[in-house]
Amino acid sequence: MSAIPELPKLPDDEKVIPDFVGSIDPADLSSLVFPLAKFQQFDEKMPTVVLGYVTGQIGMVVWNLAPGQQNDYHVHPTTEHLHIIIEGECEYTLGDEPPFITRVGDAVMVPPGIPHGIRNTGDKRASYVAVTSPGPYEKIHVDRAEGQSRA
């Protein structure tokens, strides 16, 4: 199994589940095919991120949002992200564009330095996979542009 790296300080307003870190191991080919459903874990009080793969050149986590929860508007200065919706619908804000709705099968590419946020405005739970580029993980909360909605 791959060594588990030290994780950066994460925000207190998110539930982080590291239980599966190391379960996807490039040295064990049988671990490289896995059900995303095992990473879909929800908490009714806080948005929940389940860490999947954090030891290689890319990272993979699954964000789980109960109705009304959000991964608030923030920016990653040096890493890019690909978000793929795997359950539910969410309102997504990317940069200074107006918010738009994302649904199962939609993907959003987020370049480094572009503020973004995603929230579950529906009445059903929602999940998305976040694939990240190599580099130090840094998440900085920022204010939304004038006129953008906020939970």
Secondary structure, DSSP 4 states (H G I P E B T S, - for coil): -PPPPPPPP--TTSEEE-TTTTSS-TT-GGGGS--GGGG----SSS-EEEEEE-SSSSEEEEEEE-TT-EEEEEE-SS--EEEEEEESEEEEEETTSPPEEEETT-EEEE-TT--EEEE--SSS-EEEEEEE-SS----EE-PPPTT----
